[in-house]
């Protein structure tokens, strides 16, 4: 039974934990969607590698966990501590939303199948950083954002959904970044709606939608809805 189907079976809202390193704009979008009644979930925890991260202030103190990696012997020790703290909150889904630290293999495997990330490119293009500058340099007609399942390899997991924006003549990386940001929040919320409803999952590297394999990511339309690509 998947985490999402467990929540549905239990008659309770899906429990979402968020990993964030900064101001938490994606987290705020999740909180707003829950408040508006468009996302049937609750944010049970926010965890960070930055104790000063503004994102932590968006939830009650008992739902926060933050430590500096410098206080641990190595990455493995930090990941283990964060994983133990995360497990206490019993999340159905773990969302990396502006979490800027690479997660180790043991952590990823521990939460495999319920760990998702939003990345500002049309994966598999431009994994890692400086995605907008790289898209402009390549002469791409479109850029965008992707929600994907997390695997140990950086930004390499199965892509659940994508949103596209045009790359305009004369665009700077900052201008393109702002255009992509405009679709990131609706893309994340729409993806979480499908996840918490149990409509989408990942099985052995294959995207499954309503129990059937899908060979291309879902696409966000101008109304903020996800659609199966034709």
N, C-alpha and C positions, 0 to 999 in steps of 0.2 A: 504493500500500500504506500502510495506517495505521500509526502507531507501534506500536499493540498487536499488529497482525498481523505486523509485522516481528519483534517479540520472540518471538512464538509460532513463526514460521518459523525463527528462529535457535536455538530450543531453550533460550533463556535467560530468566531472570526479567525482568519489566518494570522499567525503571529510572525511579524516581520522584525528582524534585527538589521540595523544599518551600520556599516563600517564607513567612517568618514574622517577626513584629515583637515578639512577647512571649514568654510562658512556654512555648508549644509544646504545649498539651494535645492538640490535634488531631494534631500530629506524633507525640506519644507513643502515641496510639491506633493510628497507622499502624505504628509500630515494634513495638507489642505484638501486632498482628494478624500481622505478618510472623513474629515469634518463635513465635506459636502455630500457624503453618502455615495460617492461614486467608486469607492474602493472598500470592499468588505474585509477590513483588516485592522490590526492595531500595531503600533510601533512599540514593541516590548523592550527594546534596548538600542542604545547608540554606543558604539565602541570606537575608540580612536587611538592612534599612535602619537597624537598631539594633545597633551593634557590641556592646552590653551585653545583648542579648536572651538570655534563658535557653535558648531553643530551640536555639541554636547548640551548647550543651554536650551535646546528645543524640547528636551524631555525632562521629567522629574529626576532628582538626584539618584533615586534608587534604581533608575533605568540607565545609568551612565557607567561606563568603564573606560578609563584612559590611563595609559602608562607610556613612558618614554622608552623606546628600544635601547637607549644608552644605559638604562638601568639593568639590563639583562646581559648575560654572558655572550649570547649570540642570537642569531635570527630564530634558531630552533627553540630556544628557551622562551623568547618573546611570543612566538606563535603558539606555543603550548599554553602559556599563561592566558593569552587572549582566547584561545579555543576553550579552555576550561571555564573561563568567565562567560563566554557565549553560550556554552552548553547549559548553564544554569538557567538561562532565560527560555530554554526550550523553543527555539524558533522553528517555524515551518519553512521560512525563507530567509536567506541572508543576502542583503543587497549591498554591494560595494558601490557607494555613491560619492565619488570624489575621494576615494581612499587611495593614497599615493604611494603606498608601500607594497612591494611584491610579496604575495603570500607564498609561503613555503609549501612543498608537496604534501607534507603530513597534515597541515591545516586544511588544504584543499580536499584531500581524500577524506578527511573526517566529516566534512560537510558536503561531500559530493552529491550532485543532483539537486541541491537546494541553494546553491551559491551562484548568484548572477552579478554581472557587472555592466555598467553603461560606459561605452567608449566612443570618443568623438571622431570616428571615421567609419567608412563603409567597409568593415572587415570582410575579407582578409587583408584589405589594403591598409597600410600605415599602422601597424602595431606599434605600441610604445608612445613616445612623445612627439611633439612638433607636428601633429597630424595635418593641421591646416596649411602650414607653410609647405609641407611636402605635397599636398594635393595641388596647390597653386603651381609649384615648381614643375610638377608632372604635366600640367596643362589639362587637368581633369575638368570635365563639363559639370560634374556633380560632386558634392561632398555630402557629409551627413553624420549620422550616429547609429550605433548598433548596441542592442542589448544581447548579451551572450552568457552562456553558462561558463563558469570558471573552471579551468583545468590548470595543472601545474605549469604548462608552457604559457608564456605571457600572451594574453589577448588571442588565444588560439582555440578557445572552446566553441562549441556549436552555437551558431548565431540564431537567436530566437526571432528577432524583429529588427527592422531598419527603417529609418526615415531619411529622405533625401532633400537636399537644398541645392539650388544652382550655384555654381562658381561664376561670378560676374566679372566682366572685363575690368581690370584695374583693382580688383580686390586685394586688400592686404590680409595678412594672417589674422589680425585682430577683427577686421570686418567680417571675414568668413566665420571666425569663431563665434561672433555674436549671432550670426544667422543660424549656425548649427545649434547654439544654445536655445534658440527659439523652438526647436523641435525636440530637444533632449527631454524636457520635462513631460510633454504629452506622450512621447515614446515610452518612457519609463513607466508612467502610470498605466497606459494601455497594456503594456507587457505584464505588469503585475496583476491587472484585472484578469487576464487570461490564466496566469499562473495560479492565483488563489481560487479561481473557479475550477481548476483541475483540467482545463482544456488543452494545456500544452505541457510537454515534459521532454526530457532528453533520455534516450536509451542507447547506450553504447556508441555515442557520437552521432546519433541520428535524431533529428527533431521529430517529435510526435505531436500531432494536432488532432484532438478528438479521437485518439487511439490509432491514427493512421500516420504513416511516414510522410514527411514533407521535405522536399529536396531543395527548397529555397526559403529564405526567411520570410516571415510575415512582413507586410508593408503598411506603414502608417499613411492614412489618407488625410486630406485637408480638413476633415471633420474630427480628427484625433482618434479615429477608429482603426483597428488592425484588420487587414484583409489578407486572405490567401492569394498569393500571386497567381495570375492567370498563365 
